[in-house]
């Protein structure tokens, strides 16, 4: 995935919480802002899809007896909160022109998502944050991340995980013998039933041959290093040979 010119970075809500279970962590936010600002300085056209798990999670909804559709609507609003906070953090890090685009119209705080407008922003050097997923329930932010990446003609999606340094043959926390893939094709990962992201999102990426890079976001300068082709985490793409660490 070297020499990428336009990418989408997938950030989970957990990236905002840092070492905390919920909410926001100043050090984590500073790290996010620094990493994305660094990517912009490299001249990379950058879009970001954010999750909302640091504010509201499905597990909480189940415990409280909130039905799935309602819970997903709450989670959708959480992604908007995270997007606005991220815009503020990026501005503080010297990124001057950041646009938040939402799948649900809320003109007072963000632009509505319009595909060609998003592409125009990227071409003008603006960093674009996608909020509110697809605007529909029963979908996590994994699928909208792949969908938006394809819509804006991104050349790859960077799946930034907290404390997860790639894709393994099985859960390394449960299976001491689990091996980490350095490279793999889509079908290998699918057949291994590894939870890289929601299966529907992963299949969409496979069908349209969108390269995926899964890596530990807590490492310093990780985005720049991934873009430069350094072997961090796991690269998944069409035709890649299977290689293990």
ZAGU-522710 format. One record per residue: residue number from 0; x, y, z of N, C-alpha, C in turn. Coordinates in pm, whole numbers. Atoms other than C-alpha are relative to their C-alpha. Example, Ala and Ser with C-alpha at 12.3 -4.5 7.8 and 13.67 -1.06 7.14 Angstrom:
BEGIN
0,89,-119,0,1230,-450,780,90,120,0
1,-82,-119,-6,1367,-106,714,-77,109,73
This chain:
BEGIN
0,82,-120,0,0,0,0,86,126,0
1,-86,-116,6,290,235,-63,-51,98,-106
2,28,-104,97,252,562,-253,-149,25,-20
3,141,-34,8,-115,607,-174,-17,151,0
4,24,-144,8,-250,948,-259,-130,41,68
5,128,-30,-67,-603,927,-114,-40,-122,82
6,33,110,-88,-701,716,185,-118,36,90
7,98,-18,-106,-979,666,434,53,-70,125
8,-44,54,-129,-880,615,799,-123,-35,81
9,112,45,-83,-1124,410,1007,44,3,146
10,-31,-14,-142,-1113,517,1373,-119,-48,83
11,107,44,-90,-1315,334,1637,-19,104,109
12,22,-88,-114,-1470,518,1927,103,-22,109
13,-100,31,-101,-1217,341,2147,126,82,-16
14,-119,-83,22,-942,551,1987,-11,133,74
15,23,-126,-70,-1099,857,2151,11,-17,152
16,1,25,-145,-1120,695,2495,138,-32,55
17,-134,32,-47,-757,586,2511,-2,-113,102
18,-8,102,-104,-689,394,2831,-130,-12,80
19,127,3,-73,-1037,473,2962,-100,-92,-69
20,103,86,58,-1343,255,2909,-98,81,-85
21,95,-85,70,-1565,543,2799,52,144,-1
22,-32,-142,-1,-1548,912,2722,120,35,-85
23,-110,-54,78,-1245,1102,2605,127,9,84
24,-130,-7,-66,-877,1092,2690,85,103,-74
25,-76,-108,62,-663,1399,2627,119,-51,-80
26,-117,52,70,-352,1203,2536,-39,-72,-128
27,47,72,119,-548,983,2294,-42,98,-109
28,44,-100,97,-704,1286,2126,120,73,-62
29,-121,-65,53,-365,1455,2095,70,-91,-100
30,-64,96,91,-228,1138,1934,-75,-6,-133
31,79,2,124,-515,1123,1684,27,124,-83
32,-22,-125,71,-474,1488,1596,138,8,-63
33,-137,-5,50,-98,1458,1558,20,-93,-119
34,-16,98,108,-118,1146,1339,-66,49,-130
35,71,-45,119,-377,1291,1102,63,127,-58
36,-68,-120,48,-200,1627,1084,128,-38,-73
37,-122,47,63,121,1442,1000,-29,-55,-140
38,38,56,129,-56,1258,719,-29,112,-100
39,29,-113,88,-183,1585,578,126,69,-47
40,-125,-64,38,167,1730,582,74,-78,-109
41,-61,83,104,271,1440,360,-69,19,-136
42,73,-24,124,24,1565,98,-100,-108,-35
43,96,107,24,-208,1266,138,-143,53,15
44,141,-37,-11,-575,1333,64,-66,-96,98
45,39,82,-114,-734,1212,386,-146,20,38
46,136,1,-55,-1087,1117,489,3,-91,123
47,5,77,-124,-1182,974,829,-144,-42,26
48,130,49,-48,-1474,757,941,16,-31,148
49,-14,20,-144,-1529,764,1317,-116,-84,54
50,102,74,-73,-1716,528,1547,-47,80,120
51,54,-71,-116,-1904,616,1864,-2,-82,127
52,5,93,-112,-1835,331,2105,50,56,131
53,-46,-61,-125,-1665,558,2358,-113,75,71
54,113,-71,-57,-2002,728,2416,-117,-94,27
55,114,91,-16,-2261,455,2366,29,-129,-75
56,-27,130,59,-2228,82,2298,-124,-88,0
57,113,92,10,-2464,-194,2195,-21,-79,127
58,11,76,-125,-2387,-381,2516,-81,77,104
59,75,-85,-92,-2521,-86,2715,-147,-2,-34
60,139,1,43,-2838,-82,2510,-69,-129,41
61,57,129,-40,-2895,-452,2575,-28,-3,150
62,17,-1,-145,-2845,-405,2948,-118,87,42
63,108,-92,-34,-3096,-121,2950,-132,-34,-69
64,122,39,68,-3349,-297,2730,-40,90,-114
65,27,-89,114,-3320,-48,2444,6,-81,-128
66,2,79,123,-3419,-199,2111,109,46,-98
67,-117,-20,86,-3153,-223,1840,-11,126,-86
68,13,-116,88,-3292,41,1605,22,130,76
69,-16,-120,-82,-3312,299,1882,145,16,44
70,-139,-3,-44,-2968,207,2010,93,47,-112
71,-84,-40,112,-2817,247,1664,-15,149,-32
72,20,-145,20,-2972,593,1632,81,80,103
73,-80,-66,-103,-2808,689,1961,148,-6,-36
74,-139,16,41,-2477,549,1840,36,90,-117
75,-22,-89,114,-2514,747,1518,29,142,47
76,-23,-134,-53,-2540,1070,1716,135,9,72
77,-130,2,-67,-2234,966,1916,113,23,-100
78,-105,-21,100,-2030,957,1595,8,147,-42
79,-1,-143,33,-2133,1316,1525,76,77,108
80,-74,-64,-110,-2008,1424,1868,150,-22,-18
81,-142,30,20,-1677,1248,1803,59,76,-118
82,-49,-70,118,-1647,1407,1461,25,148,29
83,-17,-142,-33,-1695,1758,1598,119,21,93
84,-117,-8,-88,-1442,1695,1874,128,-18,-81
85,-118,24,83,-1197,1558,1617,32,123,-84
86,-25,-123,77,-1241,1869,1404,69,105,86
87,-63,-95,-90,-1157,2083,1705,144,-35,32
88,-136,45,-31,-850,1875,1788,92,23,-121
89,-82,-19,120,-726,1887,1429,30,147,-23
90,-22,-143,13,-772,2263,1415,108,47,97
91,-102,-34,-99,-567,2289,1734,138,-49,-40
92,-127,55,48,-297,2081,1561,44,64,-131
93,-45,-74,117,-273,2328,1275,-60,-41,-132
94,69,37,124,-501,2158,1022,-114,99,-20
95,87,-117,9,-688,2462,897,-137,-27,-59
96,128,18,70,-963,2330,671,-48,-143,15
97,54,132,-29,-1152,2033,814,-151,5,-18
98,142,3,25,-1499,1944,694,-63,-126,61
99,79,111,-51,-1747,1726,883,-122,-15,-89
100,114,28,86,-2004,1562,657,-82,-112,63
101,85,97,-68,-2301,1374,801,-102,-62,-95
102,102,69,79,-2537,1116,654,-140,47,38
103,127,-57,-45,-2817,1277,857,13,153,-4
104,-13,-146,10,-2879,1647,773,-4,67,137
105,-4,-84,-119,-2781,1881,1057,85,122,-34
106,-72,-108,64,-2682,2197,877,63,99,96
107,-55,-97,-94,-2613,2400,1189,141,-34,44
108,-131,39,-50,-2302,2198,1274,88,-70,-103
109,-79,76,97,-2194,2005,963,-67,4,-136
110,53,7,135,-2238,1963,590,-70,-134,-22
111,57,130,38,-2466,1697,445,98,-74,-89
112,-91,78,84,-2277,1412,283,-52,1,-144
113,23,4,144,-2268,1460,-95,130,-51,-61
114,-121,68,46,-2025,1231,-272,94,90,-79
115,-88,-82,84,-1893,1471,-535,54,120,76
116,-51,-110,-83,-1864,1751,-280,114,-50,88
117,-107,57,-81,-1657,1522,-58,128,-15,-83
118,-116,14,88,-1427,1443,-351,63,136,-29
119,-49,-136,26,-1399,1815,-428,80,52,118
120,-73,-43,-119,-1296,1888,-69,139,-65,5
121,-128,71,-3,-1025,1622,-88,96,54,-105
122,-85,-53,108,-895,1755,-419,55,138,35
123,-44,-133,-44,-869,2100,-257,90,-6,123
124,-90,14,-113,-658,1959,24,-66,5,135
125,72,-4,-127,-927,1958,290,-11,-140,60
126,21,128,-67,-950,1682,548,-149,-16,26
127,144,23,-11,-1298,1527,552,-28,-108,104
128,42,96,-102,-1460,1354,849,-143,-41,-29
129,133,53,26,-1759,1130,783,-65,-42,131
130,73,29,-123,-2016,1112,1062,-136,-61,-32
131,136,55,7,-2346,931,1122,-11,-124,-88
132,6,124,78,-2251,619,926,-73,16,-131
133,87,-14,118,-2509,562,655,-130,72,36
134,124,-61,-46,-2780,725,866,-110,-99,28
135,99,104,-20,-2958,392,903,42,-94,113
136,-33,95,-106,-2979,145,1195,42,-136,-57
137,-43,137,33,-2853,-217,1195,128,-4,-82
138,-127,-4,72,-2521,-109,1044,104,65,91
139,-109,-63,-75,-2195,-48,1231,74,94,-93
140,-75,-93,85,-1943,206,1105,99,-71,-92
141,-90,73,91,-1740,-70,935,-48,9,-145
142,52,1,137,-1968,-94,634,2,141,-62
143,-9,-135,58,-2004,285,585,144,43,-30
144,-139,-35,27,-1624,314,608,43,-51,-136
145,-36,57,130,-1577,81,312,-81,68,-110
146,85,-63,100,-1871,233,128,50,140,-37
147,-49,-137,26,-1742,590,167,136,-4,-70
148,-132,11,64,-1389,482,73,-16,-25,-149
149,24,28,142,-1521,340,-253,-62,121,-70
150,69,-114,62,-1745,641,-318,95,116,-29
151,-92,-112,22,-1461,891,-282,123,-41,-80
152,-110,53,81,-1228,671,-489,132,-7,78
153,-121,17,-81,-985,611,-204,79,-120,-53
154,-87,108,48,-689,390,-288,27,-104,107
155,-16,97,-107,-697,211,44,-71,47,125
156,62,-33,-128,-858,197,386,95,-44,110
157,-91,27,-111,-643,219,699,-85,-25,124
158,81,38,-115,-813,32,983,87,12,125
159,-84,-31,-115,-658,187,1293,-59,-61,126
160,47,70,-119,-697,-45,1591,81,44,122
161,-71,-33,-123,-609,25,1951,51,-129,64
162,-58,116,-65,-367,-236,2084,-11,-129,-79
163,10,118,87,-428,-475,1792,96,22,-117
164,-106,-26,97,-121,-508,1571,-13,-80,-129
165,21,68,127,-279,-691,1280,-106,-108,9
166,98,107,10,-489,-989,1177,68,-133,29
167,-56,129,-40,-425,-1331,1331,-86,-115,-52
168,72,119,45,-523,-1682,1232,-113,-36,96
169,104,18,-102,-728,-1696,1555,25,103,109
170,-15,-98,-106,-774,-1490,1870,128,-27,80
171,-126,26,-71,-421,-1453,2014,-14,4,152
172,24,-3,-144,-567,-1385,2359,-47,-136,52
173,51,132,-39,-720,-1733,2360,86,-113,-54
174,-80,104,65,-487,-1925,2131,146,45,-6
175,-140,-40,-2,-117,-1888,2217,73,-27,-131
176,-65,33,126,-26,-2046,1883,-48,79,-119
177,52,-81,111,-212,-1788,1675,115,73,-71
178,-104,-65,80,-1,-1646,1392,-55,127,-65
179,43,-126,60,-13,-1292,1259,34,1,-149
180,-24,-17,144,-57,-1239,887,77,130,-22
181,-64,-121,48,184,-993,732,-74,49,-124
182,80,-28,119,-1,-1010,400,-96,-116,-23
183,98,104,32,-306,-1200,280,-96,54,-104
184,108,-44,87,-578,-1193,19,-132,-8,77
185,129,-8,-69,-945,-1141,106,-55,-137,37
186,63,129,-24,-1059,-1500,73,69,-77,113
187,-71,67,-110,-788,-1628,307,-53,47,134
188,50,-55,-126,-908,-1398,581,-146,-38,23
189,141,39,-12,-1274,-1474,510,-13,-146,43
190,9,143,-31,-1220,-1850,522,49,-30,141
191,-49,17,-137,-1031,-1815,849,-101,52,102
192,106,-56,-87,-1342,-1638,987,58,94,105
193,-62,-96,-90,-1124,-1370,1141,-81,130,-3
194,84,-119,-8,-1316,-1066,1263,84,127,-20
195,-71,-123,32,-1121,-790,1087,-95,118,12
196,110,-97,-7,-1441,-590,1049,-127,-78,-31
197,124,70,32,-1805,-671,988,14,-73,-133
198,-19,80,121,-1825,-947,728,-56,68,-124
199,58,-67,117,-2052,-744,501,94,109,-52
200,-94,-104,40,-1797,-461,501,121,-61,-69
201,-118,64,56,-1509,-696,431,-29,-56,-139
202,38,55,131,-1695,-864,143,-13,112,-102
203,10,-115,91,-1771,-522,-7,139,43,-45
204,-138,-36,35,-1400,-437,7,60,-102,-96
205,-51,105,88,-1317,-771,-153,-57,14,-141
206,65,-4,131,-1570,-733,-433,51,114,-86
207,-49,-115,77,-1428,-395,-531,151,19,16
208,-146,4,-8,-1066,-482,-452,58,123,69
209,-50,-113,-78,-1020,-206,-195,104,-53,100
210,-103,46,-94,-688,-266,-14,-30,43,144
211,23,-25,-142,-710,-285,366,132,-18,74
212,-118,16,-85,-433,-228,617,-46,12,145
213,39,4,-141,-498,-327,980,126,11,85
214,-123,-24,-77,-247,-198,1235,-33,63,134
215,15,-57,-134,-194,-76,1590,18,151,-8
216,0,-145,15,-281,293,1598,79,70,112
217,-69,-64,-112,-101,356,1928,147,27,-31
218,-140,-22,35,241,347,1756,20,141,-57
219,-28,-135,46,403,680,1682,26,3,-150
220,-15,-20,145,389,805,1321,-50,-120,-80
221,44,124,66,197,489,1229,-65,27,-135
222,65,-26,128,-12,647,953,103,30,-109
223,-104,-33,97,290,794,781,79,-124,-40
224,-79,120,26,477,465,812,-76,-100,-87
225,82,89,84,189,263,666,-3,51,-144
226,3,-60,133,160,504,373,133,-20,-73
227,-133,15,60,535,475,315,32,-145,-36
228,-21,139,36,498,98,283,70,-83,105
229,-65,76,-106,655,-3,613,-91,-114,44
230,77,117,-38,546,-346,733,-51,13,144
231,68,-9,-128,313,-258,1019,-132,-75,-13
232,128,69,2,22,-486,1100,-13,-97,-115
233,33,95,106,-144,-677,817,-55,73,-122
234,51,-54,125,-197,-582,453,-86,-106,-69
235,92,90,67,-495,-739,276,-39,63,-134
236,33,-52,132,-545,-698,-97,-13,-115,-99
237,18,101,105,-633,-885,-415,134,-49,-50
238,-119,59,57,-363,-1125,-524,122,-2,89
239,-117,3,-88,-137,-1079,-222,27,-142,49
240,-32,133,-54,46,-1397,-119,-15,1,151
241,13,11,-145,-11,-1523,232,141,-8,59
242,-128,1,-69,285,-1443,456,-25,24,148
243,16,-12,-144,320,-1475,832,122,68,62
244,-109,-63,-74,528,-1290,1085,106,-104,38
